[in-house]
Amino acid sequence: MKTLCILAGILVTINVIGCSPGNAEADPARSVDVSVVDAPASPEQAAIATVASMLELAEAGKWDSYVDQFYGETHKFRGPEDRATLITRFEERWGEKIVKALRRAATLTPTIDIDGRALFADTDEIVFMLYKHNDGRWTFHL
């Protein structure tokens, strides 16, 4: 109940701040992430929303944000240079393939397998796969 009250207070605050006339031209970099408020009703819907967000970043070439928001194995980074190397690989080698796969995945409804992964499959071919992170987000692994 306490959590529900806190969430309601946050929603009211977001609504008041977001609707005030002074915020009409707010800096998009400072926008509030309301994904918790608009949380999809099912794991499949959450996976679909994640693929849509990933595709948006990938098409824009925002690989740093793509990695920061959706890479589920950051614990494997030994330092900032590992993150930079991964981003460079997306920029120079993997980007086009990822965009094509995400575009295809965006047209499919995923199946949640027994291991909890979201599988975006076209007939028998898995086009894209997401993993459930410990914090509940959908992420990708390499």
TAGI-V890601 format. One record per residue. N is the residue number from 1. RES is the residue in one small letter. PHI is phi in degrees with one decimal (* if undefined). OMEGA is omega in whole degrees, -180 to 180 (* if undefined). NEAR is the number of other C-alpha atoms within 10 Angstrom. Layout:
n=N res=RES phi=PHI omega=OMEGA near=NEAR
n=N res=RES phi=PHI omega=OMEGA near=NEAR
This chain:
n=1 res=m phi=* omega=-180 near=6
n=2 res=k phi=-61.7 omega=179 near=7
n=3 res=t phi=-62.9 omega=179 near=8
n=4 res=l phi=-63.0 omega=178 near=9
n=5 res=c phi=-66.2 omega=179 near=10
n=6 res=i phi=-64.2 omega=179 near=11
n=7 res=l phi=-61.2 omega=178 near=14
n=8 res=a phi=-62.9 omega=178 near=13
n=9 res=g phi=-64.2 omega=178 near=12
n=10 res=i phi=-64.1 omega=180 near=13
n=11 res=l phi=-61.4 omega=179 near=15
n=12 res=v phi=-63.4 omega=179 near=12
n=13 res=t phi=-61.4 omega=179 near=12
n=14 res=i phi=-61.1 omega=-179 near=15
n=15 res=n phi=-63.8 omega=-180 near=11
n=16 res=v phi=-66.0 omega=-179 near=11
n=17 res=i phi=-66.3 omega=-178 near=13
n=18 res=g phi=-66.4 omega=-177 near=15
n=19 res=c phi=-98.3 omega=-178 near=11
n=20 res=s phi=-72.2 omega=-177 near=10
n=21 res=p phi=-58.5 omega=-180 near=10
n=22 res=g phi=-68.6 omega=-179 near=9
n=23 res=n phi=-98.4 omega=-176 near=10
n=24 res=a phi=-58.3 omega=-180 near=9
n=25 res=e phi=-119.8 omega=-178 near=7
n=26 res=a phi=-65.3 omega=177 near=11
n=27 res=d phi=-68.6 omega=-178 near=8
n=28 res=p phi=-61.0 omega=178 near=7
n=29 res=a phi=-67.8 omega=-180 near=6
n=30 res=r phi=-104.3 omega=-177 near=7
n=31 res=s phi=-67.1 omega=-178 near=9
n=32 res=v phi=-88.1 omega=177 near=10
n=33 res=d phi=-81.5 omega=-179 near=9
n=34 res=v phi=-105.4 omega=-179 near=10
n=35 res=s phi=-60.1 omega=177 near=10
n=36 res=v phi=-67.7 omega=-180 near=9
n=37 res=v phi=-68.9 omega=-177 near=11
n=38 res=d phi=-95.8 omega=-175 near=8
n=39 res=a phi=-57.8 omega=178 near=12
n=40 res=p phi=-61.5 omega=-175 near=14
n=41 res=a phi=-78.3 omega=-177 near=8
n=42 res=s phi=-136.0 omega=177 near=9
n=43 res=p phi=-59.8 omega=179 near=20
n=44 res=e phi=-62.0 omega=179 near=17
n=45 res=q phi=-65.0 omega=178 near=14
n=46 res=a phi=-65.4 omega=178 near=17
n=47 res=a phi=-65.6 omega=178 near=28
n=48 res=i phi=-61.9 omega=179 near=23
n=49 res=a phi=-64.2 omega=179 near=17
n=50 res=t phi=-64.8 omega=179 near=19
n=51 res=v phi=-61.1 omega=179 near=26
n=52 res=a phi=-61.8 omega=178 near=17
n=53 res=s phi=-67.2 omega=178 near=16
n=54 res=m phi=-63.1 omega=-180 near=26
n=55 res=l phi=-63.0 omega=179 near=21
n=56 res=e phi=-58.8 omega=179 near=16
n=57 res=l phi=-67.5 omega=-178 near=18
n=58 res=a phi=-65.0 omega=179 near=23
n=59 res=e phi=-63.6 omega=179 near=16
n=60 res=a phi=-82.4 omega=-179 near=10
n=61 res=g phi=71.9 omega=-180 near=16
n=62 res=k phi=-90.4 omega=-174 near=15
n=63 res=w phi=-68.5 omega=177 near=21
n=64 res=d phi=-64.5 omega=178 near=17
n=65 res=s phi=-67.3 omega=178 near=14
n=66 res=y phi=-57.1 omega=180 near=19
n=67 res=v phi=-67.2 omega=-177 near=22
n=68 res=d phi=-62.3 omega=-176 near=12
n=69 res=q phi=-88.0 omega=-169 near=17
n=70 res=f phi=-125.0 omega=179 near=21
n=71 res=y phi=-79.9 omega=-174 near=20
n=72 res=g phi=-91.2 omega=-178 near=20
n=73 res=e phi=-124.1 omega=-180 near=13
n=74 res=t phi=-62.5 omega=177 near=14
n=75 res=h phi=-63.1 omega=178 near=8
n=76 res=k phi=-82.8 omega=178 near=9
n=77 res=f phi=-66.0 omega=177 near=12
n=78 res=r phi=-88.7 omega=-180 near=9
n=79 res=g phi=176.5 omega=-178 near=10
n=80 res=p phi=-59.7 omega=-180 near=8
n=81 res=e phi=-66.8 omega=177 near=10
n=82 res=d phi=-66.8 omega=176 near=13
n=83 res=r phi=-61.9 omega=-179 near=18
n=84 res=a phi=-61.4 omega=179 near=14
n=85 res=t phi=-63.1 omega=179 near=11
n=86 res=l phi=-63.2 omega=179 near=16
n=87 res=i phi=-61.9 omega=178 near=21
n=88 res=t phi=-61.2 omega=179 near=15
n=89 res=r phi=-63.1 omega=176 near=13
n=90 res=f phi=-64.2 omega=-178 near=20
n=91 res=e phi=-63.5 omega=-171 near=16
n=92 res=e phi=-98.9 omega=-173 near=9
n=93 res=r phi=-123.9 omega=-168 near=11
n=94 res=w phi=-96.9 omega=-171 near=13
n=95 res=g phi=-52.3 omega=-178 near=18
n=96 res=e phi=-62.1 omega=179 near=15
n=97 res=k phi=-64.0 omega=-180 near=11
n=98 res=i phi=-64.6 omega=180 near=17
n=99 res=v phi=-60.7 omega=179 near=19
n=100 res=k phi=-61.1 omega=180 near=15
n=101 res=a phi=-64.7 omega=180 near=18
n=102 res=l phi=-67.0 omega=177 near=24
n=103 res=r phi=-61.0 omega=178 near=19
n=104 res=r phi=-66.2 omega=-179 near=15
n=105 res=a phi=-61.3 omega=-179 near=23
n=106 res=a phi=-64.5 omega=179 near=22
n=107 res=t phi=-95.7 omega=-174 near=13
n=108 res=l phi=-115.3 omega=173 near=16
n=109 res=t phi=-100.0 omega=-177 near=16
n=110 res=p phi=-75.3 omega=172 near=24
n=111 res=t phi=-112.9 omega=177 near=16
n=112 res=i phi=-91.0 omega=-177 near=17
n=113 res=d phi=-84.0 omega=-176 near=9
n=114 res=i phi=-62.8 omega=178 near=7
n=115 res=d phi=-88.4 omega=178 near=8
n=116 res=g phi=86.0 omega=178 near=12
n=117 res=r phi=-84.8 omega=174 near=20
n=118 res=a phi=-95.9 omega=-178 near=24
n=119 res=l phi=-104.8 omega=175 near=22
n=120 res=f phi=-97.1 omega=-174 near=27
n=121 res=a phi=-119.8 omega=176 near=17
n=122 res=d phi=-112.3 omega=-169 near=15
n=123 res=t phi=56.8 omega=-178 near=7
n=124 res=d phi=-102.2 omega=-178 near=6
n=125 res=e phi=-97.5 omega=175 near=9
n=126 res=i phi=-78.7 omega=-177 near=13
n=127 res=v phi=-86.4 omega=-177 near=19
n=128 res=f phi=-156.5 omega=-179 near=21
n=129 res=m phi=-136.4 omega=175 near=22
n=130 res=l phi=-117.5 omega=180 near=24
n=131 res=y phi=-118.5 omega=177 near=21
n=132 res=k phi=-79.7 omega=179 near=17
n=133 res=h phi=-80.0 omega=179 near=15
n=134 res=n phi=-56.7 omega=-178 near=8
n=135 res=d phi=-87.5 omega=176 near=6
n=136 res=g phi=96.7 omega=179 near=9
n=137 res=r phi=-79.6 omega=171 near=16
n=138 res=w phi=-86.9 omega=-178 near=24
n=139 res=t phi=-137.5 omega=173 near=22
n=140 res=f phi=-110.0 omega=176 near=20
n=141 res=h phi=-124.2 omega=175 near=11
n=142 res=l phi=-103.0 omega=* near=5
